[in-house]
Amino acid sequence: MNNSFGNIKNLTINIPNLTTIGKDSFHQSNIRYISIPSTVTLIDDYAFNYSTIETIEFQENSNLKKIGAYAFNYCKIKSITIPPSLEIIDEYAFYNSQIETIEIPSSVNYIGNYAFYNCYNLIEFTLHYDSHLTIISNHMLYNSKISSILIPSSVIKIEENAFSGCSHLRDVKITDDSQLTIIEDEAFKYTSITNFTIPSSLIEIHDLVFYECKNLENITFASNTQLRKLSPNAFIKTKIIEFNVPSSLTTFEVDNIPEIYFLYYYKNKPNYIFPEDCHIEIIGKYSFYNIEIESITLPSSVQTIGIYAFSQTNISSIIIPTSVRSIRNHAFYNCKALQNIVFQSNSQIEVIENDAFTGTSITRFIIPNTMKNFNCNMINNSNAIEFEIDSDNEYLTIVNSIIYSKDYKEVFYFHSKKEEFFINESVEIIGSYSYYECPMTSITIPSKVTLIKSYAFLNCTNLQNVVFSHLSQLKNIETEAFENSSLTDISLPDSVTFVDIDSFRSTTIIHLSENSKFSNIDSYTKSFETIMIPLNITEIPEKRFYEYSTIKQVYFADNCNLKVIGSYSFYRSNISSIAIPKSVEIISSYAFCDCTNLTKLVFDPECNLKSIGSYAFSDTNLENIEFPAQNYVIQDNAFSNIKSFKNITFISGEFKPYLYSQCFSSCSFNYLSIESMITNIDVDSFSNCEINHLNTSEFILINDEIKIGLDGNFTKNFTIPMSANYIQISPNSFSNTHDLRLNFEGSSIKIENTVFHRFRFNFKQKFRFLRGSFWDYILGGYYPYIEDNYLVLAFNFLIDLRERVMLDYYGDDEFLLVPRDVFIVAPHAFENINTKIIYFENYINVIQQNAFYNCPELIMIYIPENSHLEYISEGAFVNCPKLKYISDFSSEKYKCISNTIYRIEDEENYETIIVHAPMSRDTHFEINSRIIGESSFMNSYNLETVFINSNTVRTINRYAFFNCTNLKRINFPLCVSSVYEFSFEQCYSLEECLDIENHLHSFIIILRRSGLPYHCIRCINIIDDQTLIIPISHLKTKISLISLLQCRK
């Protein structure tokens, strides 16, 4: 059982057949010794967490299989003999414990991460040769004091930081038949090992494995080594000066260390020597970074030279082997002494990335014959370089220092020192960085150009004008193609379909014609004032122009195909007007929210609109809108909190939009015209709105036929004729509807829909409200005709505001907050509702008879702790079978303790039990009250025993224990004098021979009439009342009836 003995100090306990020591069982306990039975198979998570346990003994033939996570976390245990049945030691099992020695049996096949982390006193950790352990988990023995360790042959991986910080560790023995394949990052960091033998099975050594092992001076390879991958950082800050790389190695690179982290660790590497028969294929990132080498011979097997591989070294020349296919960015960056690069004949080089040779002293560069493309940005100061092309190169050509593809269709490099800048008419592609830092002020893009690659005109700071041929075939402009130019505007040809994001980061305006084939809008930046949404755009993505405060105008191409305006797409922009194209189907949530300058919104009358999302135009300053007569929805708060509305018209037609709840919440209208305020409109669509003039032909609907409209303000009288059987009233509440008055000529009416208006009511005769469908009985009672009666229907409540009385409720909410306007809940006000939770404000004073009668789903009643309740009827909550919780409260006359409400009587602090929550968990109830109220324990399903203390209960009222089907025992002390009818009806489980002290025949008759089963009283020795008649003249002392009955017994 979880948390069984938490916080104990002393315990002796014997639990037979125990199989599990549950979670937190001995958490923070002060026990020092425990004997674990042989039947236990699991010590669960946190079992002895933070306890003072020092000694654990496992009984013979233990069946223990698992020690759970944190089981002995922060324990004072110093030694433990683990039974040979154990298979699993979970993560953090002995974390920060005081254990000193431990022997791991061969049966253990898993030890979790951090299992012995920060066990500072651990000096001996034994693994056996025949161990089944396969992984030494990360941080498993971190910061322990072990001096030696055996790595069993079963281990295939040593995970990161497994032995890191074990400063006393000197000897690591790896078996000859080892299956170890991987040693992960920092596995032996800060240890004191002096020698290490790499088994033949080992394939990978990762980053910083032996970092700062200051005594490590010798690495020995077992015969037939299979080492394939080695991190250049593995031996930083050791005594190893030279490291002979085995011929089996194929990858020599840093793994996952972030660059900024690596720069701190780069120093004090050994000098790596590659053998002639080396098979290395990758010299990876940072391999020789900042190493003081002046020359190096690259193995003929190398295919990739990685990022920063030789950066900041002192090499003066380098021969690139034929095998090299790619030189990654910054590979020789800032090698200031490097003057000569030679590519071996038949070179396979295909890619030289950016800045690969930037910061070198190269003055002449021969482009190898295999290079199909030329990246002039491989050397940042390319203008100072003399480029030549290998005569066997079939892909590139050079003319007047301009590098082209062989067919002159792509320009790769244009020398920035030329006097005249142009693009050859044959060019179809303008290559990356091709006109980098060229000082021209204007450039003409020939008609055949289809692609301008990224950074093509980067840093052309004088460029002010770009001219396109009227026959332009340009389709794509890639990222930052014109970055850092002086362009203020550009007119793109109609052929352009795609412009990458940030292509014109410094540009203010992009001009597109209405015939543009543009298919993306990623190029617009926060500096743009005007945006054109092209013909082929179908969706404006979410947050595309989010908080673009400079945008003032948005245009759409004629006959555009836009269908979706995404969420937050123009949120907080400065647009002043928007005309929604006919094609738009969805305006998503928050699309134009908080656009405070937006005053004009226009819809196409024949629009294809389907939805205006939540808060789409909220907090704008829109003035006039004509909503088209189409099938679409206006979702909640779509136009909320707009105080500037002047004329809002919903155009009449065959179709009409559907208005969700609160879609126009908290708005101000000068004029609102809408065909119907009943159909296609949710409750509260115009909540808290102020409407000066409402024009509608359907404000009230009588008998589903007669429409009563409204054209004007809300100082109106509506007469409901005697013929009206039911009415529908607009389910919306406006802030200025208090003067609307309904005059009822008939005696009753049924209200079909939920009513939120604060109407006034006048009745010509006694009147009753009938509930909607399937309700045919009276709720709320009869109301006489009162000339100035002030009844209101508000938020499903029928309230007499003058008397502050809740008369009726029409809703079906699961959570019900009784309004603060209400002081009194009338009889039957909430009868037969399906509410689950009732919350009273602190203003409630009176809850009358049957106020919540027969509420079948009611679970909880909340009454404020410091209540003002003056009266609760004994029958207020009758027949609420699921009532489980009543909050504790107290007032001068009432209190609630443990789901039971008591009335405090004036006489000697006597109490009456008003109601006990029938689904309360109480199975036993002890009573000290004077009266057990009517229906107070009705339907108490869990109640099994009731004990009435002596000199307490006088009266048990009607239905007090009605239908307590599991009630088995109750006593009747002599103080009980009155037991009313039906008080024990349907108590089928009551046992025989109850403890009844009053045996008088008259009292037994009272019990039988209460519904108490006959078998409960048949064994009582009944006393005839006449036997207690004693002439007063014969009495010498006063004696009570109770005393006589006690004597009789």
N, C-alpha and C positions, 0 to 999 in steps of 0.2 A: 504493500500500500504506500502511496506517495506521501512524503512528509510525515511518516508514521511516528518517529521519535525525535523530531526536530527540537532543538534547544533543551534537551534533557541534560541532567547532571549525573544522576545515578540510576542505573538500570540493571536488573537481573531478570531475564526473561527467557523462557524456553518455548519455542514455537515449533511443534512437530510438522514434518513434511513441508517445510519452507522451501520454496523454489526460487523466489526473487526477492532481492533487497531493493525496494522501489526507489524512484526518484526522490531526492531530498530526504530520504528516510532518517538519516542522522545528521542533517544539515545543522552546523553550529553546535552540535552536542559536545558535552564535556567528558564523554567516555574515553578511557585510555586503553581498554582491552576489549576485544571481541573475538568470539570463536564462531566461525562460519560453518554451519552444518554441511554434511556431504551432499545433501539434497539440493542445495542452492546451485542453480545454473547461470544466474545473471546477477551481477552487481550493477544496478542501473545508473543512469546519468545523475551526477551530483549527490550520490548516495551518502558519502562522508565529507561532502564539501565543507571546508572551513571548520572541521571538527578537530578535537585535540587527540584523536586516536593515535596511539604510539605502537601498539602491537596488534597484529592480526594473525590468527591461527586458523588454518583450514583443517577440518577433520579428515581422517583417513578416507581414501577412496572418493575424494571430492569430485563432483561432476561439473564444476564451474567451467563455463564456456566463454563468457564475455565479461570484461570490465568496461563499463560505459564511460562516456565522455565526462570529464571533470569529476569522476568518481572520488578521487583523493586529492582534489584541488586544494592547495594551501593547507594540507594536513601536516601534523607533526610526526607522522610515521617515519621511522628510520630504516627499518628493514622489513622485507616481506618475502616469504617463500611461496612462490606461485605454484599451484598444483599442476601436474603434467597434463591435465585435461583441457587447460585454457587454450583458446584459439584466437581471441581478439582482445587487444588493448586499444580502446577507442581514443580519439583525439583529446588532448589536454587531460588525460586520465590522471597523471601525477604532476600536473602543472604547478610549479612553485611549491612543491612539497619539500620536506626535510629528509627525504629518503637518502640513505648513504650507500647501500649495496642492493643489487637486485640481479637475480638469475632468471633469464628468459627461457622457459622450457622449449624444447624442439617443436612442440605441438603448435606454438603460436605462428600463425601465418599472416597476421596483420597487426601493425602498430601504427596508430593514427598520427596525424600532424601534431606537433607541439606536445607529444605525450609526456616527455620528461623535460620540457622547456623550463629554463631557469631553476633547475634542481642543483643549486650551488654546492650542496654537500655530497652529491653523488660521485663517488670515487671508483666504484666498481660496477660495470655493466657487462654481463656475460651473455654472449650468444654462442650456441653450440655448432659444431661442424655439421651436424645433421639437421640443422634448423630448417623449418619450412617457410621462413620469412622471405618474401620476394622483393619488398621495397623498404628502404630506410627512408622514412617520410621526412618532409621538410620540417626543419627546426626541431627534429625529434629529440636530440640531446644538446640543444643549444645552451651554451654557458654552463655545462656541467664540468666536473673536475676529473673525469676519467683520464687515465694515462695511456691506456691501450684499448684496442678494439679489434675483434675478429670479424671480418666480413665473410659470412658463410657463402658456400658455393651457390645456394639457392637465390641469393640476392641478384636482381637484374638491373636495379637502378638505385642510385643514391641521390635523393632529391635536394633541392636548394637549401642551403644553410643547415643541413642535417647535423654537422659537427661544428658549425661556426661558433667561435668564442670559447671552444674547449682548449683553453690555453695550456693545460697540462698534458694534452694528448701528444705523445711522442711516437708511438708505435701503432701502425695500421697494418694488420696482417690480412692479406687476401689469399684465399686458398688457390692451389695450383689448378684446380678444376673449376675455377670461378666462371659464372655465367654473366658477370657484370658487364653491361653494355653502355650505360650512360652515367656520367657524373654531372649533376646540374650546378647552376650558379652558386658560387660562394660556399660550396659544400664543406670545405676544410679551412675556411677563412679564419685567420688569427689563431691557428693551432701551432704546436711546437714540433711537428714532425720534421725529421731530418732527411729521411729517404722515403721514396715512394715507388713501388713497382706497379707498372701499368700492365694489367693482365692481357693476354692475347685476345680475350673476348671483347675488350672495351672498344667501342666505336666512336663515342663522342665525349669531349671534355669541353664544358661550357664556360661562360664568363667568370673570371675572378675566383675560380675554384680554389686556388692556393694563395689567394691575395694575402700579403703581409705574413706569410709563413716564414719568419725571419731566419729560421734555422734550416730551411729546406735547401739542400745543395746538390742533391743527386736524384735524377729520375731514371729509372731503369725500365726498359721495355722487355716484356717476355717475348720469347721466340714466336715467330709467326704473328706478329701484332696485326690487328685489323683496324687500327685507329683511322677513321675517315675524316673526322671533323675536330678541329682544335681552335679555340678562341685565342687570339694573340694576347689577350689580357689574363690568361689563366695563371701566369707565374709572376705577376707584377709584385715587386718588393720582396723577392726571395733572394737567396744567395746564388741562384743559377745565373751564370754569365752567358753561356752559350747553350743553345738547345738544338740538337740535331733532329730535324723533322724526319719522321719515318717515311719511307717511300710510299706507304699505303695511303697517306693523307691526300684527300681530294678537296677539302674545304678548309680555308684558313680565314676566319672572319669573326667579328664580334656579333653576338646574337641580339639581345633585346635591351641592352643598356641605353637609356636616352642619351643623346649627344652631349647635353650639358653635364650629365653625370660622368660620361666617359672622359671629358676633357680634364677632369680632376684626377683620373686614375691612369693617364697615359704614360707616366714616367716609370723609369726603372724596370723596363722590360728586358728579358734576355735577348741576345743576338741569335735570331733564328737562321739556321743553316739548312738549305734545301739540297738534298742529294741529287746526283745527276739523273738517277732513274726515278725521280719524283713524279707522282701522278696528280699533283695538285691542279685543280681546275679553277678554283675561285680564291683570289687574294681579296678578301672582303674589306668592308668599311673599317677605317681606322687601323688597319693591320700594322702599318709602320709609322703611324702619325707621330710627328715631332721626335722621331728617333734620330740620333746623331750618326747617320750613315752617309757615306759619300758616294758609294756605288753599290749596285746590286745586280745580280744576274737572275732574270726571271726564268723559271722552269719552262721548258718548251711545251708543257701540257696546259698552261694557264689559258683560260678562256675569258675570264672576267676580272677586271681590275676595279675594285669597289670604291665607294664614296670615301674621299679623304684618305685613301689607302696609303699614299706616300706624301701626303700634304705636310709641308713645313720640314721636309728633310733637306739634306745638303747634297743630294746627288746632282751631278753636273751633266750627265748624259744617261740616256736610257734606250735600250734596244727592246722594241716591242716584238715578242715572238709571233711567228706566223699563226699560232693557234688562237691568239686573242681576238675575240669577236666584239667586245664592248669595253669602253673605258667610261666609267660612270662619272657623274659630276664631282668636281673638286678633287679628282683623283691625284693630281700633282699640283694642287693649288698652293700658291706661295712658296714654291720651290725656287727660290731666287737665284740659285746657282745653275739651274737647269737651262742649258743653251742648245742642246742637240737631242733630237728625237729621231730615231731610225726605226722604220717599219721593215721587218725582214721581208725578203721577196716572197711572193705568193701569199702575202698577208690576207687574213680572212676578216679584218676589221670591218665592221658595218656601222657601228654607232660610237660617236664621241660626244658626250653630253656637255651641258653648259659648264663653263668655268673649269673644265678639266685641266687646262694649262694656263689659266689666268694667274698672273703674278710671277710668271717665269721670265727668263731672259731670252726666250726664243725670238729670233728675227726672221727665220726662214722655215716654212712648213710645207712639206711635200704631201699632198693628199694622195693616199694609197689608191691602187687601181681598183680595189673592191668597194670603195665608198660610193654608194648610190646617191646619198644626200650629203649636203655640206651644212654644218652648223657653225656659222661664223661666231657664235657666242661661246664657242669652246675656249676662245682666248678673248678676254675682255678688251684688250688693247689691239684688236685685230687690224686697225688702220696702220699700225706700225710694223705689221708683219708682211713679208713677201710670200704670197701663196703661189705654189706651183702644183700642177696636176701630173701625176704619174702618166707617162706616155701610153701605158696600157689600159688606162681607165676608160671604160666604154660608156660611162654614165654622165660625166661632168665635162664642162669645157670652160675656158677662161678667155674673155675678150676685154682688153683694156682694163684689166683689174676687176672686171665684173664676172662673177661666177654664175653660170647657167647650167641647166641640165643640157645634155647633149643635143636634144631636139629644140632647145631654146623656149620650152614651154613653162619652165619654172626658173625664177631668178632667186639665187641663194644669197648673193652678197654683192652689195654696191658700195664701192669705196667712198667714204664720207668726205674725202678731201677733193673730190672732183668739183669742177666749176659748174657743170651742168648736170641736172638730175632729171632722169626720165625713166620710163618703163617701156621696154621694147614692145612693139605691136604684136609680136608673136607670143608674148607671155600669157599663160592661163592661170598660173599660181604665183602669188607673191609670197615667198618663203618667210619663215620665222626669222626675226632680227635682220632681215635682208637690207632694210634702209635705216638701221639702228643709228641714232644720233646724226642723221643727215640734216644739214642746216637749211634745206629748201623751205620756201614760204608757200609754194603751191605745187601740186602734183596732179597729173591727169591719169586716170585709170583707164587703160585701153578696153575696148569692147569685148575682147576675148577672155578677159580675166573672170574666172568663176569663183576663186577662193583667195581671200586675204588671210594668211595664217597669223597665229598669235604673235604679238610683239613686233609685227612687220615694220611699223613706223614708230616704235618706242623711242621716247626722248627726242622726238623731232620737235623741239621746243619752238621753232619759228614757223611751223606749218599752220597756216591759217585757212587754207582753201583746198578742198579736194573736189576735182571735177570728174564726173562719170560720163562716158559716152552715152548718147541717146539710144544706142543699140546695145547697151551693156547687158552682159550675160551673167553678171555677178550674182552668186547665190548665198554664200556664207562669208561672214566676217568673224574671226575667232577672237578669243579673249585678249583684251588690252592691246588690240592691234594699233590703236591710235592713242595709247596711254601717254600722258604728259606732253601732249601737243597743245597748240594754241587755237584749236578749232572751237568756234562758238556755236556754229550750227552746221548741219550737213543734210543734204537732200539725197536720200538713198533711192537708187533705181527700183522700178517695180519688180524686177527680177529677183531681188533679195528675198530669201525665205527665212534666213536664220542669222541673228546677230548674237554672239555670246555675251554673257553678263560681263559688264565692265569694259566692253570694247571701247566705249566713249566716255570713260569715267569723268573726264573734264568737260564734256560737251553739255551745252545747255539745252539745245533743241535738236530733235531728229525730225526731219520732214519726210512724210510718207504720202504718196498720192492715194486716192480712193481705190485705185486699181492695183495697189501693192499686193504682192503675194506673200508678204511678211507673215510668218507663222509662230513667232515667239516675241515676247515683250521683255526678255531678260536684260536688254541693253539699257533700259531706262534707269537712271540713278536719281538720288535725292536732290540733285541740282536742277532737274527738269521742272518747268512751269506748265508746259502743255504736253498732253499725251494723246496720241492717236492709237486707237485699238484697231488693228488692221482687219481686212476682210476675212482671213482664214483662221483667226483666233477663235477657238470654241470655248475656252475657259480662262478666266483670270484667276490664277492660283491663290490659295490662302496666304494672306499677309503680303501679297506682292507689292503693294504700295503703302504698307503699314507705316503710319506716322511720317509720310512724305509731305512735310509741311510746306514745301514750295509749290506743289501741284495746285494750279488754279483752274485749269480747264481740262476736261476729258472729252474727246471726240470719238465717235464710232463711224467706221466706214459704212457707206450706204449698202444696204442688203448684206450686212455683216452676218456671220454665222455664230456669233457669241451666244452660248447657251447658259453658262454658269458664271456668276460673279461670286468669287470665293469668300469665305469667312475672313473678316478683318481686312479685306483687300484694299479698301480706301480709308481705313480707320484713322481718324484725326488728321486727315488731309485738309487742304484749304480750298477745295472746290466749292464754287458758289451755285452751280446748277448742274443737273444731270438729266439727260433724256435717255430713258431705257429703251434699247432697240427692240423691235418686234420679235426678234429671234430668242430673246432671253427667256429662259424657263425658271431659273432659280436665282434668287438673290439671297445669299447665305447669311447666316447670323453675323451681326456686328459689321457687315460690309461697309456701311457708311456711318457707323456710330461715331458720335462725338465730332462730326464735321460741323463745327459751329458756324461756319460761313455759308453752309448749304441752305438756300432759301427756296430753290425751285426744283421740283421733281415732276417729270412728264412721262406718262406711259402712252404707248401706242394703243389706240382703241381696239385694234385687232391683235393684241399681243398674245403670245403663247405662254404667258406666265403661269407657273404652277405653284410657286411658294415664295413668300417673303419671310425670311427667317427671323428668329428672335433677335431683338435689339438692332435690326438691320439699319434703321434710320433713327434710333434713339438718340436723344440729346442733340438734335440738330435744330435749325431755326426755319424749318419749312413753313410756307405760308398758304399756298393754294395747291390743291391736288384734286384731280379727277381720276377716280379709280374705275378702270374699265369693267364692263359687265361680262366677266369671263369666269371660268371655273379655276380658282386658285385659293390658297389659304394665306391668311395673314397671321403669323404665329405670335406667341406671347411676347409682349413688350417691343414688338417690331417698330412701333412709332411712339414709344413711351417717353414721358417727360419732355414734351414739346409744348411750349407756352405761346408759340407765335402763330398758331393756325388761324387763318382768316376764313377762307371758304373751302370746305372739304365736301366733295360731292361723290357719292357712289352712284354711278350711272345705272339707270334702270334698264333691264333687258331680260332676255330669256334665261341667262345664267347670272349668277352673282357669287362673289367671293365668300369664303367662310372665315369668320372672325374668331380667333382663339381668345381665351381668357386673358385679360390684361393687355391685349395688343395695343390699345391706346391709353394705357394707364397713366394717370397724373398729367393729362394734357388740358389745354385751354382752347376752346373753339369759339369763334365769333358766330359761325354758321355751320351747321352740319346737316347734310341732306342724305337720307338713306331710306330706301324703300320700306324695309321692315326692320323693326328692333326686336323681333321675336325669332324669325327663321334665319338659319345660317349664322347664328351668333351665339357665342358661349356666355355663360355666367361671368359677369365682371369684365367684359371686354372693354368697357369705358369706365373702369373703376377710378374713383377719385378725380373724375374729369369735371371741369366747369364748362357748361355749354350755354351760351347766351340765347341761341335760337336753334331749335331742333325742328326739322321738317321730315316727318315720316308718316306714311299712310297706314302703318300697322304698329301701334304702340300697345294696344290691348286687343286680345282676340277672345270673343265670347262664343261659347258653344261651337268652336271650330268654324264659325261662319261669319259672324259679325266683326268687322274690323273697326277699331277706333283709332284714329290717327292723332297726331299732334303737330301743330305748326305754330311755333312761338316759344315762349319761355315756360317755366314750370309752375306758374300760379294758376292751375287749372282744376276744375271740378269734373270728375267723370262719374256718370250715373250708370250703375250696373242694374239692369232691369230685373223684375221679378222672375222673368222667364229664363234667366241665366242659371244654368246648372253647374257650369264650370268656366273658368277663365284662364287665359294665359296672359301674363304681364311681362313686359320686357325685363329680362334677367340682368339688368344693369343698374348700378347705383351711381348717380352723379352727385357732385358736392353741393349742388343747388336745387335739389328736388324735394326739399322739406315741405313745400307748400302744396304739393299734389294731394288731392283728396278724392277718395273713392266713396260714393254714396250708394249703399246697398239697399235696394227696395225689398228684396226677398228675405227669407229666414235662414237660408243656408246656401253654401256654395262650396265647390271643390276646386282647389288650386292645382293646376296640372304641372306646373314647373316650379323650380326653386325660385324664390323671390328675394331680391336684394334691395328693393326700393324702401326708403323710409317714407312710406305713404301715411297720410292720416285717413281714418276710417269713420264713417257715420253709418248708423244702422237705424232703419225705420221701425224695427220690431226686434223681438228676441231673435238672436242670431247665433249660428254655429258655423265654424269652419270644418270642412271635411277634407281629409287627406286626399292625395292623388290616387292613382290607379290601385285597385284592390283594397282600399280602405273605405269602409262604409259605416263606421261608428264614430261617435262624437269624441273629439279630443279637445281639451281646453274648456269644455263646458259651454254654458249659455251666457250671452252677454246682453244685458238690457240696452235699450236705446238710450243713449246719453248724448245730448246735443254737442257737448264739447269733449266727448271721449277722445283720448289721444292714444290710440293703438297703432303700433308700427310693425311692419314685417321687415326685419333687417337680418341679413346673413342667416337665413333659414329660421330665425327666431321670431315668434310673435310676442311682443312685449307691450305691456302697459307702462309707458314711460312716466306717467304721473305717479303711479303707485310703485313703480320699480319692480313689477311682477313679471316673471317669465311664465307665459300662459301656454305656449305650445312650441314644438320644434318640428320642422319639415324635412330635415336633411338626412343624409346617410354617412356622414363623416365618421371615420374610425377614431379620430382624436377630436374631442369636443372641449373647447374653452368657453365656459359660461361668461358672457360679457360682464364687464365691470359695472354696467348700468343696472344690473339685476341685484336686488337685495333679497327677493323672495322667489322661491320656486314653487309654483302652484301645484295642486293635486293633478296627477296624470300628465304633467307637462312633457315628460320625456318617456311616456309609456310606450313599450313595444319597439323602441329604436334599437339599432344594431351597433351602436357606438361601443368601442372597446376601452377607451380611456376618457375619463371625465376630469377636467381640471377646473377647480373653483378659484376665483380671485378672492382677495381678502375682504371683499365687500359683502359677501353673502351672509345673511342673518337667519333666514328661515328656509327649511326644506320640509314641505308639507307631505301629508299622507299620500302614498302611492306615486310620489313624484317620479320615481324611476322604476315603476312597477313593470315586471316581466321584460327586463333588458337581457336577452339570452346570451349576448356576446360580451357583456361588460366584465372587464378584467381588473381594472384599477381605478380607484378614486383618489384624487389628490386634493387635500384641503390644507391651506397654508398653516405653518406650525403655530403661529400666534393668531388664532382665528377669532372672529367676532360673532360666531354662531350663538344664537339665542334659543333656537328651537329646531329639533329634528324629530319628526314623527317616527314612532316605533315601526311603522309600515312603509317608511320612505323608500327602502331598497328591497322590497319583497320580491321573491322569485327571480333573483339574479344568480343563476346557478354556477356561473364561471367566475364570479368575483373572488379575486385572490389576494389583492393588496389594497389596504386602506392606509394612507400615510398617517404617521403620528402627528397629533395636534392637540392644542388645549385652548379653551376659552373659559370664561367665568362659569359656564353651565355645562360644558361638554369637554370630553377628552377622548383621545384614541390612543390605545396602547396595543401593540402586537396585533394589528388588524381587527381590533374590537373597539367599537364606540360606546362610551358610557355617558349617561346623564348624571350630573352631580346634584343630588337632592339636598334640600336645605337642612334636613334633620340629621345631625350628628355625622355629616359627611357620608351618608348612605348613597349608594349608586344604583342606577338602573342600567342594565345591559340593553342597548338599543339595537345593535347589529354586529354580528360576527361574520367576517368574510368566509363564505361557505367553502371555497377551495383553498383556504389557508392550510398550511402543512401540519397544523396542530392535530395530534391524535389524542392528546390528553388536555383537559381544560379544568382548572381549579377556580371555583367561584366564591367570591367574598361579597358580592353585591346583595342589595336588599330585594331587588325585583329583576326577574329575567323577562325581558320585554317581549311583546308580541312579534312572532316570526323571527326572533333575534338569531337563532341558530338553524333556521330552516335550510334544508339541503346541504348541511355541512357533511360532505361526503367522507372526509378523512377522519372525522371525530369518532373515537372508539370508547373513551372513558371520560366521565364527568364526575368531579368530586365537589360536593357542596359542603363548605365548612360549617361547623356548629354556630348557631346564633347569627346567621347571615340571611339567607333567602327566606322571604315570607311568601312571595307570590311567583308562580310560573304562569305567564300569560298564554293566551291562545297561540297555537301553531309554533310555540317556542322552539321545539325540537322536531318539527314536522319533517318527515322524509329524511331523517338522519339514518340512512340505511345500514351504516356500519357501526352505529352506537351499540356497544355491548353491555356497559355497566354505568349505572348512575345511582347515587345514594340519596335518601330522603331523610335528613335529620329532623328532629322534632320541631325545629323552627319553621319548617315549611307548612303553611296552613291552607294555602289556596293553590290548586292546580287546575287551570281552565281547560275546557274542552279542546280536543284536537292537538293538544300540546305535544303528545307523543305518537300521533298518528303516523303509520307507515315506518315505524322504527322496528324493522323485522329481525334485527340481530340481537335484541336485548335478551340477556340470559335469565335463567330461572333464579328465583329467590333473591331479589335485590335487597339491598340494605335499607329497609324501611323501618324507622323507629316508632312511628305513630301507627298503632294497630287498631285504632278505633274504627268501628264499622262504617261510620260516616265518612271518614277519610279514605278508606279503601274504595268506597263508592265513587268518590271524587277521582281517584286514580284510574278506576275502570273507565270513567267517562272521558278521561284525557286521551284515551287511545292506547294506554299501556297494555300490552298483551297479558292474557289471563295467567299464562304459565309463570309470569314474573311475580305473582302475588299469591299463588295458590297454596304455598307452604307457610303462609303467615297465620299465626294464632290470633284470630280476630277477636277484639274486645267489644262487647255490647256497650254502647254509650250509657245505658241505664245503670250499669254496675258502678259507674263513677259518681252517681248522684248521692251526695252526703249532706244531710241537713246541716245548715250553717250553725245551728245551736249546739251541734255535737263537736264542732271544731274548737279546739283550745288554742291552736296556732294557725296562722295563715299558711296555706300550702298551695302551690301552683298546680295547674293541670299537667304541666310537664313532669313535675315531681311525682305525681300520682301514676302517670304512665310509666315512668322509670321504675317505680315500686312494683307495678303490675308485671313488668317484664322480669 
